[in-house]
C-alpha cells in the first residue's frame, strides 16, 4: 500500500486473499514482509504497525486483487470474473467494511489485476497473462457515478507478452505497468510518456521498458536486488 496524491493504494495480486483491510496510522506506509527463509532476516516494519480497521465479508471480495481510497471511499476489485465489478465501501475508514454498492458493467475483462484512479475515473488494469499468450493488455476506465466504461488497449513495444500485476498512475496522469516473472520485474511506461488525458480511445498505446530489476530469490523485502534502467 502506498500514498499517492493523498490517496492510499494497495496494488496487485501476490497470491493471497486479503480479507483484512489495514491502513497505517499517522499517514506512514507500512512494509509488508513475506515469511523469512533460513538465510534471510525478516524485514522490520517502517513506522507504526498497521491496525485492522474491519473485515470485508462480501463473498465477491473473497479474493481481493486491487483497491484504492478516493476521498475517503474505498474501491476494490476481485481477481478474475466475467464482467467489470468494482465494490464501493464508503465506511472503511470508520471501521465498516460493508459494500455500499457494486458498480458493474457487462464489459468482460481477460484478467483484471489492479485498480487505480485519476481525474474522477477509476482505472482497472486488465493486464494479467499467466500463460503469456496475450497480444495486447488493456486499461478499463470506469466512471463511478454513471458506471460507464471504455476499453483502452496497450501493446508491449517488443511484442513479447508479460504477466503484469500492478498499475500506477503518476500525478500527471501517465500510466505505469509493472510485470513479474520469477524474480525479474519490469516497469513499463507509454512510448512518448503519453498521459491518460492524451490517450484517445480507441487508439492503441505502446509500452516500452523503463526499469528492470532482478532478485536472487522470490521477491523478499530483505533480499538484495539489482536495479537498472533508463529515465
Backbone as JSON, one array per atom type, in Angstrom:
{
  "sequence": "XXXXXXXXXXXXXXXXXXXXXXXXXXXXXXXXXXXXXXXXXXXXXXXXXXXXXXXXXXXXXXXXXXXXXXXXXXXXXXXXXXXXXXXXXXXXXXXXXXXXXXXXXXXXXXXXXXXXXXXXXXXXXXXXXXXXXXXXXXXXXXXXXXXXXXXXXXXXXXXXXXXXXXXXXXXXXXXXXXXXXXXXXXXXXXXXXXXXXXXXXXXXXXXXXXXXXXXXXXXXXXXXXXXXXXX",
  "N": [[0.85, -1.18, 0.0], [0.54, 2.24, -0.78], [1.14, 5.79, -0.63], [-0.29, 8.28, -2.7], [-0.65, 11.3, -4.08], [-2.21, 11.97, -1.85], [-3.88, 9.77, -1.58], [-4.42, 6.45, -0.39], [-3.18, 3.42, -1.56], [-3.46, 0.03, -2.51], [-1.76, -2.24, -4.44], [-1.98, -4.74, -6.94], [-1.92, -8.37, -7.16], [-0.74, -10.86, -5.1], [-0.85, -13.6, -4.78], [-2.37, -14.16, -2.51], [-5.33, -13.96, -0.44], [-6.55, -11.24, 0.69], [-8.42, -10.6, 3.49], [-8.59, -8.71, 5.32], [-8.66, -5.3, 5.81], [-6.18, -2.93, 6.09], [-4.88, 0.09, 7.3], [-2.12, 2.27, 7.58], [-1.2, 4.09, 10.56], [-1.21, 7.6, 11.24], [-0.46, 8.4, 8.68], [1.78, 7.02, 7.62], [3.38, 4.76, 5.51], [3.35, 1.14, 5.62], [5.63, -1.66, 5.81], [5.2, -4.65, 4.17], [5.97, -7.86, 4.9], [7.11, -10.99, 3.59], [7.14, -14.42, 4.81], [10.18, -15.21, 6.49], [13.14, -16.73, 5.12], [15.57, -19.37, 5.74], [17.97, -18.1, 5.47], [17.55, -15.41, 5.39], [16.88, -12.46, 7.17], [13.85, -11.41, 8.71], [12.05, -8.66, 7.35], [11.82, -5.49, 8.92], [9.06, -3.58, 10.16], [8.36, -0.34, 8.81], [7.94, 2.53, 10.49], [4.81, 3.09, 12.29], [3.04, 0.1, 13.21], [0.53, -1.27, 11.15], [-2.99, -1.25, 11.91], [-5.84, -3.37, 12.08], [-8.8, -2.33, 10.44], [-11.34, -3.22, 9.63], [-13.19, -6.12, 8.48], [-13.79, -7.26, 5.33], [-16.73, -8.92, 4.38], [-18.14, -9.61, 2.2], [-18.94, -11.94, -0.27], [-18.09, -11.56, -2.84], [-15.63, -10.43, -2.64], [-13.8, -12.29, -1.84], [-11.38, -12.99, -2.96], [-9.52, -10.54, -3.12], [-8.13, -8.22, -5.33], [-7.19, -5.65, -6.05], [-7.12, -2.35, -4.67], [-8.2, 0.99, -3.84], [-8.18, 4.18, -2.25], [-10.29, 6.85, -2.46], [-11.02, 10.08, -1.81], [-11.81, 9.33, 0.78], [-13.4, 7.12, 0.36], [-13.36, 3.64, -0.19], [-12.5, 1.71, -2.96], [-12.67, -1.44, -4.54], [-11.51, -4.35, -6.32], [-12.33, -7.69, -7.32], [-10.34, -10.65, -8.01], [-10.22, -11.76, -11.27], [-13.25, -12.93, -12.98], [-16.2, -12.37, -15.05], [-17.13, -9.95, -15.84], [-17.0, -6.36, -15.56], [-16.5, -5.38, -12.29], [-16.71, -3.5, -9.49], [-16.3, -2.93, -6.12], [-17.74, -0.69, -3.87], [-16.92, 0.8, -0.86], [-17.9, 2.73, 1.56], [-17.53, 3.19, 4.25], [-15.12, 2.29, 5.33], [-12.9, 3.63, 6.51], [-14.01, 4.36, 8.84], [-14.24, 2.02, 10.11], [-16.05, 0.19, 9.05], [-16.61, -2.29, 6.84], [-18.62, -2.84, 5.06], [-20.03, -3.44, 1.88], [-21.01, -0.78, 0.03], [-22.1, -0.41, -2.5], [-22.13, -2.28, -5.59], [-20.44, -1.57, -8.5], [-21.09, -2.19, -11.75], [-20.46, -3.51, -15.05], [-21.14, -4.81, -18.29], [-18.92, -5.31, -19.84], [-16.36, -7.58, -20.54], [-13.55, -8.38, -18.91], [-10.21, -9.73, -19.45], [-8.2, -10.6, -17.55], [-8.33, -9.04, -14.84], [-6.25, -7.19, -12.64], [-5.47, -5.03, -11.01], [-6.22, -1.79, -9.52], [-6.69, 1.67, -9.98], [-6.82, 5.29, -9.85], [-7.74, 8.34, -11.45], [-8.32, 11.7, -12.17], [-11.13, 11.75, -11.62], [-12.01, 9.29, -12.53], [-12.08, 5.71, -12.26], [-9.56, 3.3, -12.85], [-9.13, 0.24, -14.22], [-6.8, -2.32, -14.24], [-6.42, -4.47, -16.66], [-4.38, -6.62, -17.05], [-3.27, -9.07, -16.54], [-1.64, -12.16, -17.38], [-1.11, -15.09, -17.18], [-0.29, -17.31, -18.71], [1.13, -16.15, -20.68], [0.2, -15.35, -23.32], [-1.18, -13.31, -24.46], [-1.76, -10.88, -26.96], [-2.27, -8.21, -26.64], [-2.72, -6.02, -23.79], [-4.86, -4.29, -21.43], [-6.35, -1.22, -20.26], [-9.14, -0.33, -18.36], [-11.36, 2.21, -18.21], [-13.53, 3.58, -15.78], [-16.41, 5.25, -14.91], [-17.33, 6.19, -11.79], [-19.7, 7.34, -11.08], [-21.63, 7.09, -13.13], [-21.24, 4.55, -14.09], [-20.35, 3.94, -16.6], [-18.1, 2.57, -19.04], [-14.88, 2.31, -20.71], [-12.73, 0.78, -23.03], [-9.26, 0.53, -23.26], [-6.59, -0.25, -25.16], [-3.31, -1.71, -24.82], [0.01, -2.34, -25.95], [2.98, -4.21, -25.78], [6.08, -2.89, -26.71], [8.09, -4.5, -27.8], [6.69, -6.68, -28.56], [6.52, -8.93, -26.96], [4.74, -11.0, -24.79], [3.72, -10.28, -21.39], [3.21, -11.07, -17.94], [1.5, -9.09, -15.91], [0.98, -7.21, -12.87], [0.54, -4.82, -11.53], [-0.71, -1.49, -11.48], [0.2, 1.81, -11.71], [-0.42, 5.3, -11.51], [0.93, 8.3, -12.35], [1.24, 11.71, -11.03], [0.78, 13.3, -13.17], [-0.84, 11.88, -14.76], [0.18, 9.75, -16.2], [0.18, 6.37, -17.11], [1.65, 3.54, -15.47], [2.96, 0.38, -15.78], [3.63, -2.65, -14.11], [5.4, -5.61, -14.38], [5.88, -9.2, -13.73], [8.09, -11.98, -13.25], [9.4, -14.72, -12.12], [11.41, -13.58, -10.23], [12.28, -11.55, -11.87], [11.5, -8.3, -12.64], [9.71, -5.81, -14.5], [9.27, -2.44, -15.4], [6.96, -0.54, -17.09], [6.32, 2.17, -19.27], [4.28, 4.42, -21.26], [5.2, 4.83, -24.68], [6.71, 7.82, -25.55], [5.82, 8.94, -23.26], [3.06, 9.33, -22.85], [0.02, 10.61, -21.47], [-3.02, 9.76, -19.68], [-5.0, 11.59, -20.33], [-4.27, 12.39, -22.84], [-4.64, 10.23, -24.34], [-6.46, 8.92, -26.7], [-9.34, 7.14, -27.04], [-10.25, 4.87, -29.66], [-7.47, 4.47, -29.82], [-4.43, 2.57, -29.85], [-2.03, 2.05, -27.34], [1.5, 2.03, -27.03], [3.9, 0.3, -25.08], [6.99, 0.77, -23.43], [10.02, -0.54, -21.98], [11.05, 0.82, -18.94], [12.36, 0.51, -16.48], [14.18, -2.21, -15.07], [14.37, -4.9, -12.74], [16.12, -7.33, -10.8], [15.82, -10.07, -8.66], [17.59, -12.23, -6.45], [16.17, -14.3, -5.39], [12.75, -15.44, -4.84], [10.74, -12.54, -4.59], [11.58, -10.61, -1.82], [11.39, -8.46, 0.91], [13.74, -8.14, 2.4], [15.74, -9.04, 0.85], [18.66, -8.56, -1.17], [18.78, -6.74, -4.27], [19.13, -6.2, -7.79], [19.03, -3.29, -9.7], [18.23, -1.62, -12.62], [18.02, 0.67, -15.39], [16.46, 3.06, -17.63], [15.86, 6.57, -17.73]],
  "CA": [[0.0, 0.0, 0.0], [1.39, 3.41, -0.86], [0.42, 7.04, -0.73], [-0.1, 8.95, -3.99], [-1.57, 12.45, -4.14], [-3.14, 11.95, -0.74], [-4.68, 8.56, -1.56], [-3.71, 5.22, -0.05], [-3.49, 2.43, -2.58], [-2.84, -1.29, -2.48], [-1.7, -2.62, -5.84], [-1.51, -6.04, -7.4], [-2.3, -9.61, -6.5], [0.5, -11.58, -4.86], [-1.08, -14.98, -4.43], [-3.08, -14.34, -1.27], [-6.67, -13.4, -0.46], [-6.61, -10.39, 1.87], [-9.76, -10.36, 4.0], [-8.48, -7.66, 6.31], [-8.17, -4.04, 5.29], [-5.36, -2.25, 7.08], [-4.3, 1.36, 6.9], [-1.16, 2.7, 8.58], [-1.59, 5.25, 11.34], [-0.48, 8.86, 11.07], [-0.03, 8.64, 7.31], [3.09, 6.43, 7.31], [3.18, 3.44, 4.91], [3.94, 0.01, 6.33], [6.32, -2.65, 4.97], [4.57, -5.96, 4.31], [7.04, -8.84, 4.69], [6.81, -12.4, 3.44], [7.87, -15.21, 5.81], [11.63, -15.23, 6.27], [13.76, -18.01, 4.83], [16.61, -19.69, 6.7], [19.15, -17.26, 5.28], [17.19, -14.0, 5.34], [16.21, -11.93, 8.34], [12.58, -10.77, 8.35], [12.08, -7.2, 7.25], [11.18, -4.81, 10.03], [8.1, -2.56, 9.72], [8.81, 1.04, 8.78], [6.91, 3.35, 11.11], [3.83, 2.38, 13.12], [2.45, -1.14, 12.67], [-0.88, -1.01, 10.79], [-4.0, -1.9, 12.71], [-7.03, -3.72, 11.27], [-9.96, -1.45, 10.54], [-12.54, -4.04, 9.52], [-13.02, -7.32, 7.67], [-14.82, -7.41, 4.3], [-17.35, -10.24, 4.4], [-18.87, -9.82, 0.95], [-18.34, -13.09, -0.97], [-17.47, -11.09, -4.07], [-14.27, -9.95, -2.35], [-13.03, -13.36, -1.21], [-10.01, -12.85, -3.49], [-9.4, -9.12, -3.46], [-6.94, -8.08, -6.15], [-6.68, -4.28, -6.05], [-8.01, -1.39, -4.03], [-7.74, 2.37, -3.78], [-9.0, 5.07, -1.45], [-10.51, 8.12, -3.14], [-11.85, 10.97, -1.0], [-12.32, 8.62, 1.94], [-14.15, 5.92, -0.04], [-12.52, 2.56, -0.7], [-12.98, 0.93, -4.11], [-11.89, -2.67, -4.62], [-11.91, -5.29, -7.36], [-11.94, -9.08, -7.12], [-9.46, -11.22, -9.03], [-10.96, -12.53, -12.28], [-14.64, -12.58, -13.23], [-16.6, -12.25, -16.45], [-17.67, -8.62, -16.06], [-16.4, -5.32, -14.72], [-17.16, -5.34, -10.99], [-15.96, -2.72, -8.51], [-17.01, -2.77, -4.86], [-17.58, 0.6, -3.19], [-17.07, 0.68, 0.58], [-17.8, 4.12, 1.99], [-17.29, 3.34, 5.68], [-13.93, 1.56, 5.78], [-12.06, 4.44, 7.39], [-14.71, 4.41, 10.12], [-14.29, 0.68, 10.66], [-17.17, -0.58, 8.49], [-16.23, -2.79, 5.52], [-19.79, -3.2, 4.28], [-20.04, -2.95, 0.5], [-22.09, 0.19, -0.17], [-22.7, -0.8, -3.77], [-21.28, -2.84, -6.64], [-20.52, -0.87, -9.79], [-20.88, -3.27, -12.71], [-20.66, -3.29, -16.48], [-21.09, -6.09, -18.99], [-17.61, -5.5, -20.47], [-15.74, -8.78, -19.98], [-12.09, -8.29, -18.92], [-9.49, -11.01, -19.57], [-7.64, -10.93, -16.24], [-8.09, -7.79, -14.11], [-5.31, -7.41, -11.54], [-5.23, -3.9, -10.12], [-7.15, -0.68, -9.62], [-6.13, 2.97, -9.66], [-7.78, 6.36, -10.11], [-7.18, 9.6, -11.95], [-9.21, 12.69, -12.79], [-12.52, 11.41, -11.45], [-12.33, 7.96, -13.06], [-11.35, 4.54, -11.8], [-8.87, 2.62, -13.95], [-8.9, -1.18, -13.94], [-5.67, -2.86, -15.01], [-6.66, -5.81, -17.22], [-3.02, -6.85, -17.54], [-2.79, -10.4, -16.18], [-1.41, -13.07, -18.51], [-0.33, -16.17, -16.56], [0.28, -18.21, -19.72], [1.89, -15.31, -21.61], [-0.33, -15.58, -24.66], [-1.95, -12.15, -24.93], [-1.14, -9.94, -27.91], [-2.42, -6.88, -26.03], [-3.36, -5.91, -22.5], [-5.8, -3.18, -21.51], [-6.85, -0.48, -19.11], [-10.57, -0.06, -18.49], [-11.78, 3.37, -17.43], [-14.87, 3.42, -15.23], [-16.96, 6.41, -14.23], [-18.04, 5.64, -10.63], [-21.02, 7.95, -10.94], [-22.57, 6.59, -14.15], [-20.97, 3.15, -14.39], [-19.92, 3.77, -17.99], [-16.73, 2.09, -19.18], [-14.23, 2.38, -22.02], [-11.58, -0.12, -23.11], [-8.08, 1.16, -23.87], [-5.63, -1.34, -25.34], [-1.89, -1.44, -24.77], [0.85, -3.38, -26.56], [4.4, -4.08, -25.45], [6.76, -2.45, -27.92], [8.87, -5.59, -28.38], [5.73, -7.74, -28.94], [6.63, -10.09, -26.08], [3.73, -10.95, -23.73], [4.14, -10.28, -19.99], [2.19, -11.18, -16.9], [1.64, -7.9, -15.07], [0.16, -7.23, -11.66], [0.39, -3.54, -10.86], [-0.92, -0.25, -12.23], [0.41, 3.09, -11.03], [-0.68, 6.47, -12.34], [1.64, 9.4, -11.7], [0.42, 12.89, -10.81], [0.46, 13.92, -14.46], [-1.78, 11.02, -15.45], [0.85, 8.74, -17.03], [0.07, 5.02, -16.54], [2.88, 2.77, -15.29], [2.62, -1.02, -15.63], [4.72, -3.43, -13.54], [5.25, -7.04, -14.67], [6.62, -10.1, -12.85], [8.46, -13.25, -13.86], [10.42, -15.47, -11.41], [12.49, -12.75, -9.75], [12.57, -10.45, -12.78], [10.39, -7.37, -12.79], [9.91, -4.74, -15.48], [8.37, -1.29, -15.27], [6.67, -0.04, -18.44], [5.61, 3.44, -19.45], [3.92, 4.61, -22.66], [6.15, 5.47, -25.58], [6.41, 9.25, -25.6], [5.3, 9.34, -21.95], [1.7, 9.83, -23.0], [-0.83, 10.55, -20.29], [-4.37, 9.27, -19.94], [-5.8, 12.65, -20.95], [-3.88, 12.5, -24.25], [-4.85, 8.91, -24.93], [-7.79, 8.97, -27.27], [-9.95, 5.86, -27.38], [-9.69, 3.57, -29.31], [-6.08, 4.34, -30.24], [-3.67, 1.62, -29.06], [-0.84, 2.65, -26.77], [2.65, 1.13, -26.98], [4.64, 0.38, -23.83], [8.41, 0.45, -23.51], [10.62, -0.81, -20.67], [11.72, 1.95, -18.33], [13.24, 0.0, -15.43], [14.13, -3.65, -14.8], [15.1, -5.3, -11.55], [16.26, -8.78, -10.65], [16.03, -10.52, -7.3], [18.23, -13.55, -6.47], [15.2, -15.28, -4.9], [11.43, -14.83, -4.89], [10.84, -11.18, -4.04], [11.55, -10.54, -0.36], [11.82, -7.1, 1.27], [15.08, -8.1, 2.98], [16.71, -9.58, -0.09], [19.29, -7.58, -2.06], [18.34, -6.88, -5.65], [19.8, -5.35, -8.76], [18.08, -2.39, -10.36], [18.81, -0.84, -13.68], [17.01, 1.17, -16.31], [16.7, 4.37, -18.22], [14.91, 7.53, -17.2]],
  "C": [[0.88, 1.22, 0.0], [0.54, 4.65, -0.99], [0.74, 7.72, -2.04], [-1.14, 10.06, -4.07], [-2.63, 12.38, -3.06], [-4.0, 10.71, -0.65], [-3.81, 7.37, -1.16], [-4.14, 4.14, -1.0], [-2.77, 1.13, -2.28], [-2.9, -1.85, -3.87], [-1.29, -4.07, -6.02], [-2.0, -7.2, -6.56], [-1.05, -10.46, -6.34], [0.24, -12.98, -4.33], [-1.72, -15.19, -3.08], [-4.45, -13.69, -1.41], [-6.86, -12.53, 0.77], [-8.06, -10.15, 2.3], [-9.75, -9.24, 5.04], [-7.96, -6.4, 5.65], [-7.41, -3.34, 6.39], [-4.88, -0.94, 6.49], [-3.32, 1.78, 7.97], [-1.62, 3.94, 9.31], [-0.69, 6.42, 11.03], [0.14, 9.0, 9.68], [1.32, 8.09, 6.94], [2.87, 5.05, 6.72], [3.89, 2.35, 5.69], [4.61, -0.93, 5.35], [5.68, -4.0, 5.23], [5.61, -7.01, 3.94], [6.48, -10.22, 4.48], [7.54, -13.17, 4.55], [9.35, -15.31, 5.48], [12.11, -16.63, 5.95], [14.86, -18.26, 5.87], [17.78, -18.74, 6.61], [18.84, -15.78, 5.3], [16.49, -13.6, 6.63], [14.89, -11.29, 7.91], [12.71, -9.27, 8.32], [11.33, -6.59, 8.41], [10.21, -3.75, 9.51], [8.73, -1.18, 9.76], [7.7, 1.91, 9.35], [5.94, 2.5, 11.91], [3.29, 1.14, 12.43], [0.98, -0.89, 12.35], [-1.83, -1.8, 11.66], [-5.2, -2.22, 11.83], [-8.17, -2.74, 11.52], [-11.26, -2.25, 10.54], [-12.25, -5.2, 8.58], [-14.12, -7.39, 6.62], [-15.4, -8.82, 4.33], [-18.21, -10.5, 3.17], [-18.18, -10.94, 0.17], [-17.67, -12.67, -2.27], [-16.05, -10.61, -3.89], [-13.44, -11.02, -1.65], [-11.59, -13.39, -1.71], [-9.86, -11.43, -4.02], [-8.08, -8.89, -4.17], [-6.35, -6.68, -6.14], [-7.65, -3.37, -5.34], [-7.36, -0.02, -4.01], [-8.69, 3.16, -2.92], [-9.08, 6.41, -2.17], [-11.48, 8.95, -2.3], [-12.53, 10.22, 0.14], [-13.13, 7.38, 1.63], [-13.2, 4.9, -0.62], [-13.23, 1.88, -1.86], [-12.07, -0.28, -4.24], [-12.41, -3.55, -5.74], [-11.5, -6.7, -6.96], [-11.0, -9.54, -8.23], [-10.31, -12.05, -9.99], [-12.39, -12.05, -12.42], [-14.91, -12.37, -14.7], [-17.26, -10.91, -16.75], [-16.86, -7.63, -15.23], [-17.19, -5.26, -13.42], [-16.25, -4.63, -10.0], [-16.82, -2.54, -7.27], [-16.7, -1.4, -4.27], [-17.85, 0.39, -1.71], [-16.83, 2.05, 1.2], [-17.4, 4.27, 3.45], [-16.04, 2.7, 6.21], [-13.11, 2.37, 6.77], [-12.71, 4.65, 8.75], [-14.9, 3.02, 10.72], [-15.41, -0.19, 10.14], [-16.83, -0.99, 7.06], [-17.43, -3.25, 4.69], [-19.7, -2.63, 2.87], [-21.26, -2.05, 0.31], [-22.85, -0.11, -1.45], [-21.66, -1.47, -4.64], [-21.51, -2.04, -7.91], [-20.16, -1.89, -10.86], [-21.1, -2.79, -14.14], [-20.46, -4.63, -17.18], [-19.77, -6.33, -19.72], [-16.87, -6.63, -19.76], [-14.22, -8.66, -20.04], [-11.45, -9.68, -18.98], [-8.97, -11.46, -18.21], [-7.33, -9.64, -15.48], [-7.24, -8.04, -12.86], [-5.22, -6.26, -10.56], [-6.21, -2.78, -10.41], [-6.44, 0.61, -9.23], [-7.18, 4.02, -9.98], [-7.04, 7.6, -10.62], [-8.3, 10.44, -12.55], [-10.68, 12.25, -12.77], [-12.94, 10.05, -11.97], [-11.51, 6.89, -12.35], [-10.74, 3.85, -13.02], [-8.54, 1.2, -13.52], [-7.79, -1.69, -14.86], [-5.98, -4.29, -15.43], [-5.36, -6.25, -17.89], [-2.47, -8.22, -17.18], [-2.65, -11.3, -17.39], [-0.53, -14.21, -18.02], [0.36, -17.07, -17.58], [1.08, -17.46, -20.79], [1.49, -15.57, -23.06], [-0.99, -14.33, -25.26], [-1.14, -11.29, -25.89], [-1.21, -8.52, -27.39], [-2.95, -7.05, -24.61], [-4.23, -4.66, -22.54], [-5.96, -2.47, -20.17], [-8.32, -0.19, -19.38], [-10.9, 1.13, -17.61], [-13.23, 3.19, -17.01], [-15.27, 4.7, -14.52], [-17.76, 5.91, -13.03], [-19.43, 6.21, -10.44], [-22.03, 7.33, -11.89], [-22.41, 5.11, -14.43], [-20.51, 2.89, -15.81], [-18.44, 3.4, -18.05], [-16.2, 2.36, -20.58], [-12.98, 1.52, -21.96], [-10.45, 0.56, -23.85], [-6.99, 0.1, -23.96], [-4.19, -0.84, -25.33], [-1.14, -2.62, -25.36], [2.29, -3.14, -26.16], [5.18, -3.85, -26.74], [7.56, -3.57, -28.58], [8.02, -6.81, -28.73], [5.89, -9.01, -28.12], [5.59, -9.98, -24.97], [4.38, -10.94, -22.34], [2.93, -10.51, -19.1], [2.41, -10.03, -15.93], [0.64, -7.92, -13.93], [-0.24, -5.84, -11.19], [0.2, -2.39, -11.85], [-0.68, 0.93, -11.29], [0.06, 4.2, -12.0], [-0.01, 7.65, -11.65], [0.75, 10.65, -11.66], [0.07, 13.63, -12.09], [-0.55, 13.08, -15.25], [-1.13, 10.0, -16.37], [0.72, 7.37, -16.38], [1.43, 4.32, -16.51], [2.47, 1.33, -14.98], [3.84, -1.78, -15.1], [4.44, -4.91, -13.77], [6.06, -7.87, -13.68], [6.97, -11.36, -13.64], [9.64, -13.85, -13.11], [11.63, -14.61, -11.03], [12.87, -11.61, -10.66], [11.33, -9.58, -12.91], [10.73, -6.3, -13.81], [8.86, -3.66, -15.24], [8.21, -0.67, -16.65], [5.93, 1.28, -18.39], [5.27, 3.61, -20.93], [5.05, 5.25, -23.46], [5.75, 6.94, -25.72], [5.85, 9.79, -24.31], [3.9, 9.93, -22.04], [0.9, 9.65, -21.72], [-2.23, 10.08, -20.67], [-5.23, 10.32, -20.64], [-5.47, 12.82, -22.42], [-4.11, 11.2, -25.02], [-6.28, 8.81, -25.41], [-8.26, 7.58, -27.66], [-10.45, 5.92, -28.83], [-8.23, 3.39, -29.73], [-5.32, 3.41, -29.29], [-2.37, 2.25, -28.61], [0.28, 1.61, -26.71], [3.45, 1.39, -25.71], [6.1, 0.01, -24.05], [8.96, 0.28, -22.1], [11.35, 0.43, -20.18], [12.74, 1.49, -17.3], [13.08, -1.51, -15.36], [14.84, -3.9, -13.49], [15.09, -6.82, -11.45], [16.54, -9.1, -9.19], [16.65, -11.92, -7.34], [17.3, -14.67, -5.99], [13.82, -14.67, -5.08], [11.4, -13.56, -4.06], [10.63, -11.18, -2.53], [12.08, -9.17, 0.03], [13.24, -7.03, 1.81], [16.15, -8.56, 2.03], [17.35, -8.48, -0.93], [18.82, -7.8, -3.49], [19.14, -5.93, -6.51], [18.77, -4.55, -9.52], [18.81, -1.63, -11.45], [17.71, -0.35, -14.61], [17.41, 2.5, -16.91], [15.57, 5.31, -17.77], [14.58, 8.58, -18.26]]
}
